[in-house]
Amino acid sequence: MSRKIRVLIAKPGLDGHDRGAKVVARALRDA
């Protein structure tokens, strides 16, 4: 499962968008 989370965090990171990281943080919060 940690692998999936890593990918979700890496994708927005490569994109260079802060918005993606915020979405991931929100998803982790809800989960």
PDB file of N, CA, C, O and CB in Angstrom:
ATOM      1  N   MET A   1       0.842  -1.194   0.000  1.00  0.00           N
ATOM      2  CA  MET A   1       0.000   0.000   0.000  1.00  0.00           C
ATOM      3  C   MET A   1       0.881   1.250   0.000  1.00  0.00           C
ATOM      4  O   MET A   1       0.555   2.238  -0.657  1.00  0.00           O
ATOM      5  CB  MET A   1      -0.954   0.003   1.226  1.00  0.00           C
ATOM      6  N   SER A   2       1.981   1.209   0.725  1.00  0.00           N
ATOM      7  CA  SER A   2       2.877   2.372   0.781  1.00  0.00           C
ATOM      8  C   SER A   2       3.397   2.691  -0.616  1.00  0.00           C
ATOM      9  O   SER A   2       3.715   3.839  -0.927  1.00  0.00           O
ATOM     10  CB  SER A   2       4.062   2.113   1.753  1.00  0.00           C
ATOM     11  N   ARG A   3       3.479   1.660  -1.452  1.00  0.00           N
ATOM     12  CA  ARG A   3       3.962   1.885  -2.819  1.00  0.00           C
ATOM     13  C   ARG A   3       2.970   2.759  -3.580  1.00  0.00           C
ATOM     14  O   ARG A   3       3.359   3.689  -4.286  1.00  0.00           O
ATOM     15  CB  ARG A   3       4.177   0.536  -3.561  1.00  0.00           C
ATOM     16  N   LYS A   4       1.690   2.451  -3.429  1.00  0.00           N
ATOM     17  CA  LYS A   4       0.653   3.232  -4.120  1.00  0.00           C
ATOM     18  C   LYS A   4       0.727   4.691  -3.682  1.00  0.00           C
ATOM     19  O   LYS A   4       0.693   5.601  -4.511  1.00  0.00           O
ATOM     20  CB  LYS A   4      -0.762   2.653  -3.835  1.00  0.00           C
ATOM     21  N   ILE A   5       0.827   4.903  -2.379  1.00  0.00           N
ATOM     22  CA  ILE A   5       0.883   6.269  -1.849  1.00  0.00           C
ATOM     23  C   ILE A   5       2.104   6.984  -2.416  1.00  0.00           C
ATOM     24  O   ILE A   5       2.040   8.166  -2.756  1.00  0.00           O
ATOM     25  CB  ILE A   5       0.927   6.261  -0.295  1.00  0.00           C
ATOM     26  N   ARG A   6       3.219   6.257  -2.514  1.00  0.00           N
ATOM     27  CA  ARG A   6       4.450   6.867  -3.034  1.00  0.00           C
ATOM     28  C   ARG A   6       4.228   7.348  -4.466  1.00  0.00           C
ATOM     29  O   ARG A   6       4.648   8.445  -4.835  1.00  0.00           O
ATOM     30  CB  ARG A   6       5.634   5.859  -2.979  1.00  0.00           C
ATOM     31  N   VAL A   7       3.567   6.520  -5.265  1.00  0.00           N
ATOM     32  CA  VAL A   7       3.301   6.883  -6.662  1.00  0.00           C
ATOM     33  C   VAL A   7       2.410   8.118  -6.724  1.00  0.00           C
ATOM     34  O   VAL A   7       2.649   9.027  -7.520  1.00  0.00           O
ATOM     35  CB  VAL A   7       2.639   5.705  -7.419  1.00  0.00           C
ATOM     36  N   LEU A   8       1.378   8.144  -5.874  1.00  0.00           N
ATOM     37  CA  LEU A   8       0.451   9.282  -5.878  1.00  0.00           C
ATOM     38  C   LEU A   8       1.181  10.566  -5.521  1.00  0.00           C
ATOM     39  O   LEU A   8       0.872  11.633  -6.050  1.00  0.00           O
ATOM     40  CB  LEU A   8      -0.709   9.042  -4.896  1.00  0.00           C
ATOM     41  N   ILE A   9       2.160  10.456  -4.610  1.00  0.00           N
ATOM     42  CA  ILE A   9       2.902  11.651  -4.192  1.00  0.00           C
ATOM     43  C   ILE A   9       3.939  12.023  -5.258  1.00  0.00           C
ATOM     44  O   ILE A   9       4.208  13.202  -5.487  1.00  0.00           O
ATOM     45  CB  ILE A   9       3.594  11.417  -2.816  1.00  0.00           C
ATOM     46  N   ALA A  10       4.518  11.008  -5.907  1.00  0.00           N
ATOM     47  CA  ALA A  10       5.569  11.250  -6.897  1.00  0.00           C
ATOM     48  C   ALA A  10       4.994  11.892  -8.161  1.00  0.00           C
ATOM     49  O   ALA A  10       5.621  12.775  -8.746  1.00  0.00           O
ATOM     50  CB  ALA A  10       6.285   9.934  -7.252  1.00  0.00           C
ATOM     51  N   LYS A  11       3.819  11.459  -8.578  1.00  0.00           N
ATOM     52  CA  LYS A  11       3.221  12.003  -9.811  1.00  0.00           C
ATOM     53  C   LYS A  11       3.066  13.519  -9.746  1.00  0.00           C
ATOM     54  O   LYS A  11       3.597  14.218 -10.609  1.00  0.00           O
ATOM     55  CB  LYS A  11       1.855  11.358 -10.068  1.00  0.00           C
ATOM     56  N   PRO A  12       2.354  14.051  -8.747  1.00  0.00           N
ATOM     57  CA  PRO A  12       2.219  15.515  -8.654  1.00  0.00           C
ATOM     58  C   PRO A  12       3.567  16.186  -8.456  1.00  0.00           C
ATOM     59  O   PRO A  12       3.770  17.322  -8.887  1.00  0.00           O
ATOM     60  CB  PRO A  12       1.280  15.895  -7.506  1.00  0.00           C
ATOM     61  N   GLY A  13       4.500  15.481  -7.798  1.00  0.00           N
ATOM     62  CA  GLY A  13       5.831  16.048  -7.574  1.00  0.00           C
ATOM     63  C   GLY A  13       6.539  16.253  -8.900  1.00  0.00           C
ATOM     64  O   GLY A  13       7.158  17.293  -9.126  1.00  0.00           O
ATOM     65  N   LEU A  14       6.448  15.258  -9.781  1.00  0.00           N
ATOM     66  CA  LEU A  14       7.086  15.373 -11.087  1.00  0.00           C
ATOM     67  C   LEU A  14       6.379  16.446 -11.905  1.00  0.00           C
ATOM     68  O   LEU A  14       7.000  17.149 -12.703  1.00  0.00           O
ATOM     69  CB  LEU A  14       7.068  14.016 -11.833  1.00  0.00           C
ATOM     70  N   ASP A  15       5.080  16.558 -11.695  1.00  0.00           N
ATOM     71  CA  ASP A  15       4.293  17.556 -12.412  1.00  0.00           C
ATOM     72  C   ASP A  15       4.711  18.954 -11.991  1.00  0.00           C
ATOM     73  O   ASP A  15       4.624  19.908 -12.764  1.00  0.00           O
ATOM     74  CB  ASP A  15       2.791  17.349 -12.163  1.00  0.00           C
ATOM     75  N   GLY A  16       5.168  19.054 -10.741  1.00  0.00           N
ATOM     76  CA  GLY A  16       5.611  20.363 -10.254  1.00  0.00           C
ATOM     77  C   GLY A  16       4.440  21.201  -9.785  1.00  0.00           C
ATOM     78  O   GLY A  16       4.550  22.421  -9.672  1.00  0.00           O
ATOM     79  N   HIS A  17       3.308  20.547  -9.510  1.00  0.00           N
ATOM     80  CA  HIS A  17       2.129  21.296  -9.062  1.00  0.00           C
ATOM     81  C   HIS A  17       1.884  21.071  -7.577  1.00  0.00           C
ATOM     82  O   HIS A  17       1.888  19.929  -7.116  1.00  0.00           O
ATOM     83  CB  HIS A  17       0.885  20.887  -9.872  1.00  0.00           C
ATOM     84  N   ASP A  18       1.674  22.129  -6.835  1.00  0.00           N
ATOM     85  CA  ASP A  18       1.401  22.014  -5.404  1.00  0.00           C
ATOM     86  C   ASP A  18      -0.020  21.491  -5.187  1.00  0.00           C
ATOM     87  O   ASP A  18      -0.330  20.895  -4.155  1.00  0.00           O
ATOM     88  CB  ASP A  18       1.592  23.381  -4.698  1.00  0.00           C
ATOM     89  N   ARG A  19      -0.865  21.728  -6.177  1.00  0.00           N
ATOM     90  CA  ARG A  19      -2.266  21.321  -6.073  1.00  0.00           C
ATOM     91  C   ARG A  19      -2.369  19.796  -5.935  1.00  0.00           C
ATOM     92  O   ARG A  19      -3.149  19.291  -5.128  1.00  0.00           O
ATOM     93  CB  ARG A  19      -3.067  21.807  -7.310  1.00  0.00           C
ATOM     94  N   GLY A  20      -1.581  19.078  -6.724  1.00  0.00           N
ATOM     95  CA  GLY A  20      -1.599  17.607  -6.668  1.00  0.00           C
ATOM     96  C   GLY A  20      -1.260  17.111  -5.278  1.00  0.00           C
ATOM     97  O   GLY A  20      -1.918  16.208  -4.762  1.00  0.00           O
ATOM     98  N   ALA A  21      -0.229  17.698  -4.661  1.00  0.00           N
ATOM     99  CA  ALA A  21       0.187  17.279  -3.316  1.00  0.00           C
ATOM    100  C   ALA A  21      -0.945  17.534  -2.324  1.00  0.00           C
ATOM    101  O   ALA A  21      -1.178  16.737  -1.416  1.00  0.00           O
ATOM    102  CB  ALA A  21       1.476  18.031  -2.873  1.00  0.00           C
ATOM    103  N   LYS A  22      -1.640  18.645  -2.507  1.00  0.00           N
ATOM    104  CA  LYS A  22      -2.742  18.980  -1.585  1.00  0.00           C
ATOM    105  C   LYS A  22      -3.866  17.960  -1.727  1.00  0.00           C
ATOM    106  O   LYS A  22      -4.468  17.548  -0.735  1.00  0.00           O
ATOM    107  CB  LYS A  22      -3.281  20.417  -1.860  1.00  0.00           C
ATOM    108  N   VAL A  23      -4.144  17.559  -2.955  1.00  0.00           N
ATOM    109  CA  VAL A  23      -5.205  16.570  -3.190  1.00  0.00           C
ATOM    110  C   VAL A  23      -4.844  15.256  -2.510  1.00  0.00           C
ATOM    111  O   VAL A  23      -5.693  14.615  -1.891  1.00  0.00           O
ATOM    112  CB  VAL A  23      -5.430  16.348  -4.712  1.00  0.00           C
ATOM    113  N   VAL A  24      -3.571  14.857  -2.629  1.00  0.00           N
ATOM    114  CA  VAL A  24      -3.118  13.607  -2.010  1.00  0.00           C
ATOM    115  C   VAL A  24      -3.239  13.713  -0.498  1.00  0.00           C
ATOM    116  O   VAL A  24      -3.692  12.777   0.161  1.00  0.00           O
ATOM    117  CB  VAL A  24      -1.655  13.282  -2.416  1.00  0.00           C
ATOM    118  N   ALA A  25      -2.836  14.850   0.050  1.00  0.00           N
ATOM    119  CA  ALA A  25      -2.905  15.049   1.505  1.00  0.00           C
ATOM    120  C   ALA A  25      -4.357  14.944   1.970  1.00  0.00           C
ATOM    121  O   ALA A  25      -4.646  14.363   3.016  1.00  0.00           O
ATOM    122  CB  ALA A  25      -2.302  16.432   1.907  1.00  0.00           C
ATOM    123  N   ARG A  26      -5.255  15.509   1.184  1.00  0.00           N
ATOM    124  CA  ARG A  26      -6.674  15.481   1.549  1.00  0.00           C
ATOM    125  C   ARG A  26      -7.199  14.045   1.481  1.00  0.00           C
ATOM    126  O   ARG A  26      -7.972  13.620   2.340  1.00  0.00           O
ATOM    127  CB  ARG A  26      -7.503  16.410   0.616  1.00  0.00           C
ATOM    128  N   ALA A  27      -6.777  13.304   0.458  1.00  0.00           N
ATOM    129  CA  ALA A  27      -7.208  11.910   0.307  1.00  0.00           C
ATOM    130  C   ALA A  27      -6.714  11.080   1.485  1.00  0.00           C
ATOM    131  O   ALA A  27      -7.450  10.247   2.014  1.00  0.00           O
ATOM    132  CB  ALA A  27      -6.690  11.315  -1.025  1.00  0.00           C
ATOM    133  N   LEU A  28      -5.467  11.306   1.896  1.00  0.00           N
ATOM    134  CA  LEU A  28      -4.905  10.562   3.032  1.00  0.00           C
ATOM    135  C   LEU A  28      -5.661  10.924   4.305  1.00  0.00           C
ATOM    136  O   LEU A  28      -5.869  10.078   5.175  1.00  0.00           O
ATOM    137  CB  LEU A  28      -3.385  10.860   3.198  1.00  0.00           C
ATOM    138  N   ARG A  29      -6.067  12.181   4.407  1.00  0.00           N
ATOM    139  CA  ARG A  29      -6.791  12.636   5.601  1.00  0.00           C
ATOM    140  C   ARG A  29      -8.151  11.932   5.676  1.00  0.00           C
ATOM    141  O   ARG A  29      -8.554  11.451   6.735  1.00  0.00           O
ATOM    142  CB  ARG A  29      -6.976  14.188   5.580  1.00  0.00           C
ATOM    143  N   ASP A  30      -8.851  11.880   4.538  1.00  0.00           N
ATOM    144  CA  ASP A  30     -10.170  11.240   4.514  1.00  0.00           C
ATOM    145  C   ASP A  30     -10.044   9.743   4.795  1.00  0.00           C
ATOM    146  O   ASP A  30     -10.907   9.148   5.440  1.00  0.00           O
ATOM    147  CB  ASP A  30     -10.862  11.473   3.150  1.00  0.00           C
ATOM    148  N   ALA A  31      -8.953   9.140   4.302  1.00  0.00           N
ATOM    149  CA  ALA A  31      -8.745   7.692   4.482  1.00  0.00           C
ATOM    150  C   ALA A  31      -8.221   7.441   5.894  1.00  0.00           C
ATOM    151  O   ALA A  31      -7.975   6.293   6.265  1.00  0.00           O
ATOM    152  CB  ALA A  31      -7.746   7.123   3.411  1.00  0.00           C
TER     153      ALA A  31
END
